């Protein structure tokens, strides 16, 4: 019987030793609101060992005190973890850690102001790229022009410029309310110029106009200054040109103009050119000359000296003589068309 009592006594001592071990308890993890406060630590923050206890929290950031059992974390602005170190009377040291997760409601927003081309696009997505409704509720107003007013990032398609208000809630922190403006951009104004008629071989300047910023014309044959509002064209047959524009918002528009070409044999002499090698108006050009393959031409300076001559002239004279560029000035040509006519006139070199 004494042996039985001895064993029972030993077991009781063993469990008393276990229960007497020092334990630190930093408490359960917490979710805090931005600039909010929470109390950390356990209930209690230390057990076992030999009281009294000394408490030390690290780091001390945001803490009301780093040496009490249950400090308050104040004005929180980021996620943070704290380690509690407990020392008892016998200088036994134990520790425990707790993590404070900052509620991300403050990071969500209506996004930056934006816009879209009304009538050309289905709409524009609004809301910050990090918006998500895993733990939060989203509500947008006005809702009528949104594809889903409860979405973190809905598509807005207003017919007029509209300010949208986003309210984010989660039942824990104060609602986060932000706004974004969606601008509606109309298509840029455009006018490709009136339809017109020219003679075959003639060049005409199309007088387009637009509020856009980027221009292009099609088709792209027999055309110069294609990326401007006013290109030069010399179609050989009746042609419809399409004038297209984009503006600074990416909105577009287009218009057409038809140039009717009257067939004919008339020659058109263009009396100035600028031989500077830029690919634009670099040679003496005669419209419809290709119809007279047996032509011949002679060109003279003002002193009567011939500076150029050619048979079957192909609009290639670049204002040079014996490999040297001629000076700015007026020169005089005599052209035989090789059929029955001779033409005399002047052409000016401009540099």
C-alpha positions in Angstrom: 0.0 0.0 0.0 2.8 2.4 0.8 4.3 1.7 -2.7 1.0 2.7 -4.3 0.8 5.9 -2.4 4.4 6.6 -3.4 3.6 6.2 -7.1 0.5 8.4 -6.8 2.5 11.1 -5.1 5.2 11.0 -7.8 2.5 11.3 -10.6 1.0 14.3 -8.8 4.4 15.9 -8.5 5.1 15.3 -12.2 1.9 17.0 -13.3 2.5 19.9 -10.8 5.9 20.4 -12.5 4.3 20.5 -15.9 1.6 23.0 -14.8 4.3 25.1 -13.3 6.2 25.6 -16.6 6.3 29.3 -17.7 4.2 30.0 -20.8 3.9 33.3 -22.8 0.8 34.1 -24.8 0.9 37.0 -27.2 -2.8 36.5 -28.0 -4.6 35.7 -31.2 -3.9 37.5 -34.5 -5.9 40.6 -35.1 -7.3 42.6 -38.0 -7.0 46.4 -37.5 -8.3 49.4 -39.4 -6.0 52.0 -40.8 -5.1 54.5 -38.1 -7.2 52.3 -35.7 -6.3 50.5 -32.5 -6.4 47.0 -31.1 -5.4 45.4 -27.8 -2.9 42.5 -28.0 -1.8 39.9 -25.6 -3.5 36.8 -24.1 -5.9 36.3 -21.2 -3.6 36.1 -19.4 -0.4 36.9 -21.3 1.7 34.7 -19.0 1.0 31.5 -16.9 3.1 29.1 -14.9 6.6 29.8 -13.7 7.1 31.9 -10.7 5.4 35.3 -10.6 5.8 38.2 -10.8 6.4 38.5 -14.5 8.2 41.0 -16.6 6.9 41.7 -20.1 8.8 43.0 -23.1 7.2 43.6 -26.5 9.3 44.0 -29.7 9.1 46.2 -31.7 7.7 49.1 -29.8 6.2 50.6 -33.0 2.6 51.8 -32.5 2.5 50.4 -28.9 1.0 52.3 -26.0 3.6 50.5 -23.8 6.1 47.8 -24.5 6.3 46.5 -20.9 2.7 45.7 -20.0 0.9 42.5 -20.5 -1.8 43.8 -22.8 -0.7 46.9 -24.6 -2.8 48.9 -27.2 -1.6 49.1 -30.7 -2.4 52.7 -31.8 -2.7 54.5 -35.2 -1.8 51.4 -37.2 -0.6 52.2 -40.8 0.9 48.8 -41.8 0.9 45.1 -41.2 3.1 44.2 -38.2 4.1 41.3 -36.0 5.0 41.6 -32.3 7.0 39.2 -30.1 6.2 39.1 -26.4 9.1 38.0 -24.1 8.1 37.0 -20.6 10.6 36.7 -17.7 9.5 35.3 -14.4 10.9 35.7 -10.9 13.3 32.8 -11.5 14.6 34.5 -14.7 13.1 31.9 -16.9 12.5 33.4 -20.3 9.8 32.4 -22.9 8.3 34.1 -25.9 5.3 34.2 -28.2 4.4 36.1 -31.4 1.2 37.7 -32.7 0.5 39.2 -36.2 -1.6 42.3 -36.8 -3.1 42.3 -40.3 -4.1 45.8 -41.5 -7.5 45.7 -43.1 -6.9 46.6 -46.8 -10.1 48.5 -47.2 -8.1 51.7 -47.3 -6.1 50.6 -50.3 -9.2 50.3 -52.6 -10.4 53.2 -54.6 -12.5 54.4 -57.6 -9.3 54.8 -59.6 -8.0 57.6 -61.7 -10.0 59.9 -63.9 -10.4 58.4 -67.4 -12.5 58.7 -70.6 -13.6 56.8 -73.7 -14.8 57.5 -77.2 -18.6 57.6 -77.0 -20.2 55.6 -79.8 -16.9 54.0 -80.8 -16.1 52.0 -77.7 -18.3 49.8 -75.4 -17.1 51.7 -72.4 -14.1 52.0 -70.0 -13.1 50.0 -66.9 -13.0 52.0 -63.7 -11.7 51.2 -60.2 -8.2 50.7 -59.0 -6.3 47.7 -60.3 -5.9 46.2 -56.8 -9.7 46.3 -56.1 -11.0 42.9 -55.1 -14.1 41.7 -53.3 -12.6 38.7 -51.5 -13.5 40.2 -48.1 -15.1 43.5 -49.0 -18.3 44.8 -50.5 -18.2 47.3 -53.4 -21.1 49.6 -54.4 -21.0 52.2 -57.2 -23.3 55.2 -57.9 -24.9 56.1 -60.2 -25.5 52.5 -61.3 -27.4 53.1 -64.5 -24.4 53.2 -66.9 -22.4 50.5 -65.3 -22.4 46.8 -66.3 -22.2 45.7 -62.7 -22.5 48.3 -59.9 -21.3 45.8 -57.3 -18.1 44.8 -59.1 -14.7 46.0 -57.8 -13.9 47.1 -61.4 -17.1 47.6 -63.5 -17.3 48.9 -67.1 -18.7 52.4 -67.4 -20.4 53.6 -70.5 -22.0 57.0 -69.8 -23.4 59.1 -72.6 -22.2 62.3 -70.8 -19.3 63.0 -68.5 -20.1 61.4 -65.2 -18.7 61.3 -61.6 -19.0 57.9 -60.1 -18.8 57.3 -56.3 -17.4 54.0 -54.9 -18.3 52.9 -51.4 -16.2 50.0 -50.0 -17.4 48.3 -46.8 -16.6 45.2 -44.7 -18.5 45.7 -41.4 -15.3 46.1 -39.5 -13.7 49.4 -40.5 -15.3 52.7 -41.6 -16.5 52.8 -45.2 -14.0 53.9 -47.7 -15.6 56.4 -50.2 -13.8 57.7 -53.3 -14.8 59.2 -56.6 -13.7 59.0 -60.3 -14.7 61.0 -63.3 -15.4 59.4 -66.7 -15.2 61.8 -69.6 -17.1 61.1 -72.8 -15.2 62.1 -75.9 -17.0 62.7 -79.2 -15.5 61.7 -82.5 -13.2 64.4 -83.9 -14.7 66.8 -86.5 -13.7 66.1 -90.1 -14.2 67.3 -93.7 -12.3 65.7 -96.6 -13.1 68.8 -98.8 -15.7 69.0 -101.6 -15.8 66.6 -104.6 -13.9 68.1 -107.5 -13.0 67.5 -111.2 -9.5 67.7 -112.8 -8.0 67.1 -116.1 -5.9 64.0 -116.5 -2.3 64.9 -115.7 -3.2 67.7 -113.4 -2.3 67.8 -109.7 -4.7 69.1 -107.1 -4.4 69.9 -103.4 -7.2 68.4 -101.3 -8.3 70.8 -98.6 -9.3 68.6 -95.7 -9.9 69.8 -92.2 -10.2 68.1 -88.8 -9.9 68.6 -85.0 -7.9 65.4 -84.9 -4.1 65.1 -84.4 -3.1 62.2 -86.7 -4.1 62.1 -90.4 -3.8 59.7 -93.2 -5.3 59.3 -96.7 -6.1 56.3 -98.8 -5.4 55.1 -101.5 -1.8 55.9 -101.3 -0.8 56.0 -104.9 0.0 59.3 -106.7 -0.2 61.3 -103.5 2.2 63.5 -101.5 1.8 64.8 -97.9 -0.4 61.8 -97.2 -0.1 62.4 -93.4 -1.4 66.0 -93.5 -4.8 67.6 -93.9 -4.0 68.9 -97.4 -2.2 66.3 -99.6 -1.4 66.8 -103.3 -2.9 64.1 -105.6 -2.7 63.4 -109.3 -5.0 60.4 -110.0 -5.0 59.1 -113.6 -8.6 57.9 -113.2 -11.6 59.0 -111.1 -10.7 58.2 -107.5 -12.4 58.4 -104.2 -10.1 59.2 -101.3 -10.8 58.4 -97.7 -9.6 60.9 -95.1 -9.1 59.3 -91.6 -8.1 60.9 -88.4 -7.4 60.1 -84.7 -7.4 62.6 -81.9 -5.5 62.9 -78.7 -8.0 60.6 -76.9 -7.7 57.9 -79.5 -11.1 58.7 -81.0 -11.4 58.4 -84.8 -13.5 59.6 -87.7 -13.3 59.5 -91.5 -14.8 61.2 -94.6 -14.5 60.8 -98.4 -13.9 63.0 -101.4 -14.1 62.0 -105.0 -11.8 63.4 -107.6 -13.2 63.0 -111.0 -10.6 62.8 -113.8 -11.5 64.0 -117.3 -9.4 62.0 -119.8 -7.2 64.2 -122.0 -3.9 64.7 -123.7 -3.1 68.2 -122.3 0.3 68.8 -120.8 0.6 70.5 -117.4 3.9 72.3 -116.7 4.7 72.9 -113.0 6.9 75.9 -113.0 8.8 75.6 -109.7 10.7 72.8 -108.0 13.0 72.5 -105.0 15.9 70.1 -105.7 17.1 69.6 -102.1 17.0 65.8 -102.0 14.1 65.5 -99.6 12.0 63.5 -102.0 9.4 66.2 -102.3 9.2 68.3 -105.5 12.8 67.5 -106.4 12.5 67.5 -110.2 10.9 69.5 -113.0 7.5 67.8 -113.5 5.3 67.9 -116.6 1.9 66.2 -116.2 0.8 63.7 -118.9 4.2 63.7 -120.5 4.2 59.9 -120.4 1.7 60.1 -123.3 4.4 61.6 -125.5 7.3 59.1 -125.5 9.0 60.8 -128.5 9.3 64.1 -126.8 12.5 66.1 -126.6 13.4 69.0 -124.2 16.1 71.7 -124.0 16.6 73.9 -121.0 18.6 77.2 -121.0 19.8 79.6 -118.4 19.1 83.3 -118.6 22.2 83.8 -120.7 21.0 81.4 -123.3 23.4 78.6 -122.4 21.8 75.2 -122.6 22.1 73.4 -119.2 20.0 70.3 -119.9 18.7 68.3 -122.9 17.0 65.0 -123.2 15.0 62.8 -125.5 11.9 61.1 -124.1 12.1 63.3 -121.0 10.7 61.4 -118.0 10.4 64.2 -115.4 13.8 63.4 -113.9 15.8 66.7 -114.2 16.9 67.7 -110.7 18.4 71.1 -111.5 22.0 70.0 -112.1 24.4 70.7 -114.9 27.5 68.5 -115.5 27.0 67.0 -112.1 26.8 70.4 -110.3 23.7 71.9 -108.7 22.5 75.0 -110.6 21.8 78.2 -108.5 18.4 79.4 -107.6 16.8 81.2 -110.5 14.6 81.0 -113.5 15.4 78.8 -116.5 13.7 78.5 -119.9 12.6 75.3 -121.7 11.6 74.3 -125.2 9.6 71.1 -125.4 8.7 69.3 -128.6 6.0 66.7 -127.8 7.2 64.5 -130.7 3.8 64.7 -132.4 2.9 68.2 -133.6 3.4 70.8 -130.9 6.2 72.8 -129.4 6.0 74.4 -125.9 8.0 77.2 -124.5 8.0 78.5 -120.9 10.0 79.0 -117.8 10.7 77.0 -114.6 12.2 78.3 -111.4 14.6 76.5 -109.1 14.0 77.3 -105.5 16.5 76.3 -102.7 
